[in-house]
Amino acid sequence: MPLDTSSAYPLALLRVDGRRWNDLRRLHAAVRTQAAADGSAYLEMGNTKVMCTVTGPSEENKRRTAASTATGNTGGAGGGAGAGGAEVAVEIVVGGFSSVDRKRRGRGDKRIHELQTTLSKALAAALHTHLYPRSTIALSLHVLSQDGSLLAALLNASTLALVDAGIPMSDLPVACTAGLTSAASAADDPLVDLNAQEEQELPFLTLATLGDTDRVMVLVLETRVQAARLKDMVDLAADACKSVHKSLREVVRRRGEHMVEEGAVEKGASMAMDMDIDV
Amino acid sequence: MAITILKPLPPANTQNAATAYNSDSDSDGGVDLEGDVSMMATALSSKPSRHVGGKGYDQAIVTPGEIITEDSQWMRGHGTYTTPDPYAIVASVAGTLVKTNKLLSVRPLRARYTPEIGDLVIGRITEVQARRWRVDVGASLLAQLPLSAVNLPGGIQRRRTETDELQIRTFFSEGDLLVAEVQQLHNDGGAVLHTRSLKYGKLRNGLFLAVSGTGGGGGVVRARRQAFTLDAGRAANDKIDVVLGVNGYIWISKHVEGEGAAAESAGPGITRVEESVGLNVYSSQNDAIAPETMREIARVRGVVEALVQHGTRVDEDTVTRGYNEAVEMARGDGDGPDTLYLGGERGKRLVDALKGR
C-alpha cells in the first residue's frame, strides 16, 4: 500500500501508524543484556530492534585488524580521537531475517560499511579515547529487525553499551530522524522518528547530538529537500534527540539504582545534601 | 509472524524536552512539568532545590554528561571532566558520586581492571617476544613480563643469557596461565609484572574462572589476602588453593605442599629462593588429582559464580563461608553430598544465607 501522505496527512494530521508529527515511537532499552561482554545493550525504537556488545578497551592483536572494521582515527573527525587515542572499531551484522524481504548481505556491502564508518567516527569523537592509548574499543552491532531509523537506533544502542562498559565519554551521543511531508505548503510540520514506510516515501535526515546540547555529531541526508525546509527538520530532529536522551539516561539510571539497591555498588554521596549544610 | 503485545511506555513529548535540563537557572519554571528527570538534575546541581530528597533519588547515580557541580571549590577526580566556561565538573561515566575532602570522583558501575602497583593478578600469556612475554590481565593494555623478572628453574641467581632468550618458551609459552604481581606501571597505564617469589609462577592442577574485577558491581575486591587454602571437608589432607586475582581472574586448584600462591608463610622467604625452587616450577604437566578433589574444586567454582551472579563481593571470607554453606546445603538437601549445582534458586539461597549472618 503506498503511503498517501498528500491527502491523508493534512486531514487528520495522523501518520500511517497513527502518530502525530512529533510523536516518537515506543523506545524500549535494556543494558547489560549479555553478562560475558564488557558492555552490552538492547534497544528497540518501534519495530527497529538492535543489539550491541562492547569489548575493550583492550590491546588489539595485529592479526585481527581486519579490513571489515572501520577505524575511528583515520578521519580525525572532531575532538577525541587524537594520535595516541583508542581506536573505535565497529562491526555491523544485519540479520537476513530483519526486514520484510529476505536479503543476503555480504561483508563488503557499501551501505553497511558506511554505517560502520559513520558510527565509528561519531563515537570516537564523543568518547575520551585519549585515556586508552594503543587500545581498541570493539563494538559489535546486530540488527534483529528493521523498521526505519536504523542509523539512529544503532547509535543509541552503542551509546548504552559503551556506558555499560564504563568507558568515559563527554556526554551521551543520541540520534533521531526527521522527515518532510510531501505536501509542501499544506502542513508545515516535519515528521519525527520515521518508520520504514515513511523512509521510503519521504525525504529524511538522521541527526545525532551530544547529549541534550545542540552540538551536532552526525547529520546524514541522502535525499533531496528544499533548502528552506532543512532548518525546520534539523530543529525538530534536535528536539527529538533531547527526548531520546532523556529516555536513555533514565535507562542507565534505573540500572544503577537497581545495583545500589542490591548492594552491588556502594551508595554515592549526594551533592545537594552537602550544599544545604554549607548554605 | 508471531504477535507480541508489549506494555506501552508513557509517551515521550518532544515539546517539553527542551526545558528538561535547565535546572541550573534560578528562574526555571519548566522544572515542575518534567517530574522525574529534572528532579535528579536539580538534586545534583549546586543550587538548593525543593525537589531534593524526593522519591529515593538520594542514591545519586550520575550519568555521562551530567553536571555534578558548578562550584569551583571542588576538584575533579576520576570519572569526571571539567568545562572551562562556565566552570562545571561533569561526569564522564555512569556511577555513584564519591567525595574525598574536596575531590569529586565518580565510581563507575562497571569498568575494566586498572592495574596498580602491588596487585596480585592472574594472567594468560598471549605473545612471546625476544626478551619478554605479553600477558593478558584483563586490563586495557597487555601487561609485560620481562625475562629478567622470573625465577630460573633451580633458583639459580644469574644474568639472563642468550641461551635463556632462546629457551624462553620453556618457561612460559602462549596460553599458559600464571600468577604474578604488578611491579611497575607505565605512563599509559600498562603494567610490568614479576614472578620473583615462590608465591608466583605458572599455574597447574586447577581451574580458571573469570569474573568482573574491581570497579564493577560484585566481583573480586582488593583485600589483605588474595590467596588462601580451603579445607575441603572430608579427608583431612584434602585441601584446595584459591587465588583471587585483583583483575577478576580466579584460579582454584589442588593444594600441593610448599607450592603455590597460598604457601606464603609456609615456604622460605625470597632470600632463600635458590634452595627451594624446584625444577618442576615451569612444568605444564598436571599431577594426578583425585575425583573427590576435582569435585570440591568444582564446588568452589559454583560458590564463586553464585556470589558474582547475586552481586556479592568475592573475598576470602565470602568464599570460605560460602563453601562451608554449600557443603551443608548439599548434605541437607537430600540429593546427596555430591550435588554441585549452585545455580538458580540454590545459588540465591546460598547468598541469602551468607548475607543473613
Chai-1 contact restraints between the chains, C-beta under 6 A:
chainA,res_idxA,chainB,res_idxB,connection_type,confidence,min_distance_angstrom,max_distance_angstrom,comment,restraint_id
A,N22,B,T14,contact,1.0,0.0,6.0,A-B,restraint_1
A,L24,B,A12,contact,1.0,0.0,6.0,A-B,restraint_2
A,R26,B,P8,contact,1.0,0.0,6.0,A-B,restraint_3
A,R26,B,L9,contact,1.0,0.0,6.0,A-B,restraint_4
A,P57,B,S140,contact,1.0,0.0,6.0,A-B,restraint_5
A,E59,B,L141,contact,1.0,0.0,6.0,A-B,restraint_6
A,E59,B,L142,contact,1.0,0.0,6.0,A-B,restraint_7
A,Y132,B,S140,contact,1.0,0.0,6.0,A-B,restraint_8
A,P133,B,D188,contact,1.0,0.0,6.0,A-B,restraint_9
A,S135,B,S140,contact,1.0,0.0,6.0,A-B,restraint_10
A,V163,B,A94,contact,1.0,0.0,6.0,A-B,restraint_11
A,G166,B,V93,contact,1.0,0.0,6.0,A-B,restraint_12
A,G166,B,P108,contact,1.0,0.0,6.0,A-B,restraint_13
A,G166,B,R110,contact,1.0,0.0,6.0,A-B,restraint_14
A,G166,B,A111,contact,1.0,0.0,6.0,A-B,restraint_15
A,P168,B,S92,contact,1.0,0.0,6.0,A-B,restraint_16
A,P168,B,V93,contact,1.0,0.0,6.0,A-B,restraint_17
A,M169,B,P64,contact,1.0,0.0,6.0,A-B,restraint_18
A,D171,B,P64,contact,1.0,0.0,6.0,A-B,restraint_19
A,D171,B,G65,contact,1.0,0.0,6.0,A-B,restraint_20
A,L172,B,P64,contact,1.0,0.0,6.0,A-B,restraint_21
A,L172,B,G65,contact,1.0,0.0,6.0,A-B,restraint_22
A,G211,B,G65,contact,1.0,0.0,6.0,A-B,restraint_23
A,D212,B,Y21,contact,1.0,0.0,6.0,A-B,restraint_24
A,D239,B,T14,contact,1.0,0.0,6.0,A-B,restraint_25
A,D239,B,A17,contact,1.0,0.0,6.0,A-B,restraint_26
A,A240,B,T14,contact,1.0,0.0,6.0,A-B,restraint_27
A,K242,B,A17,contact,1.0,0.0,6.0,A-B,restraint_28
A,S243,B,A12,contact,1.0,0.0,6.0,A-B,restraint_29
A,S243,B,T14,contact,1.0,0.0,6.0,A-B,restraint_30
A,S243,B,A17,contact,1.0,0.0,6.0,A-B,restraint_31
A,K246,B,A20,contact,1.0,0.0,6.0,A-B,restraint_32
A,K246,B,V37,contact,1.0,0.0,6.0,A-B,restraint_33
A,R249,B,T63,contact,1.0,0.0,6.0,A-B,restraint_34
A,V252,B,T63,contact,1.0,0.0,6.0,A-B,restraint_35
A,V252,B,A94,contact,1.0,0.0,6.0,A-B,restraint_36
A,R253,B,I61,contact,1.0,0.0,6.0,A-B,restraint_37
A,G256,B,I61,contact,1.0,0.0,6.0,A-B,restraint_38
A,G256,B,A94,contact,1.0,0.0,6.0,A-B,restraint_39
A,G256,B,L109,contact,1.0,0.0,6.0,A-B,restraint_40
A,E257,B,Q59,contact,1.0,0.0,6.0,A-B,restraint_41
A,E257,B,I61,contact,1.0,0.0,6.0,A-B,restraint_42
A,M259,B,L109,contact,1.0,0.0,6.0,A-B,restraint_43
A,M259,B,G217,contact,1.0,0.0,6.0,A-B,restraint_44
A,V260,B,Q59,contact,1.0,0.0,6.0,A-B,restraint_45
A,E262,B,G311,contact,1.0,0.0,6.0,A-B,restraint_46
A,A264,B,G217,contact,1.0,0.0,6.0,A-B,restraint_47
A,A264,B,G218,contact,1.0,0.0,6.0,A-B,restraint_48
A,A264,B,G311,contact,1.0,0.0,6.0,A-B,restraint_49
A,V265,B,T96,contact,1.0,0.0,6.0,A-B,restraint_50
A,V265,B,G217,contact,1.0,0.0,6.0,A-B,restraint_51
A,K267,B,Q59,contact,1.0,0.0,6.0,A-B,restraint_52
A,G268,B,A60,contact,1.0,0.0,6.0,A-B,restraint_53
A,G268,B,T96,contact,1.0,0.0,6.0,A-B,restraint_54
A,G268,B,L97,contact,1.0,0.0,6.0,A-B,restraint_55
A,A269,B,L97,contact,1.0,0.0,6.0,A-B,restraint_56
A,A269,B,K99,contact,1.0,0.0,6.0,A-B,restraint_57
A,S270,B,D58,contact,1.0,0.0,6.0,A-B,restraint_58
A,S270,B,A60,contact,1.0,0.0,6.0,A-B,restraint_59
A,M271,B,L44,contact,1.0,0.0,6.0,A-B,restraint_60
A,M271,B,T69,contact,1.0,0.0,6.0,A-B,restraint_61
A,A272,B,A43,contact,1.0,0.0,6.0,A-B,restraint_62
A,A272,B,V52,contact,1.0,0.0,6.0,A-B,restraint_63
A,M275,B,S46,contact,1.0,0.0,6.0,A-B,restraint_64
A,M275,B,P48,contact,1.0,0.0,6.0,A-B,restraint_65
A,D276,B,P48,contact,1.0,0.0,6.0,A-B,restraint_66
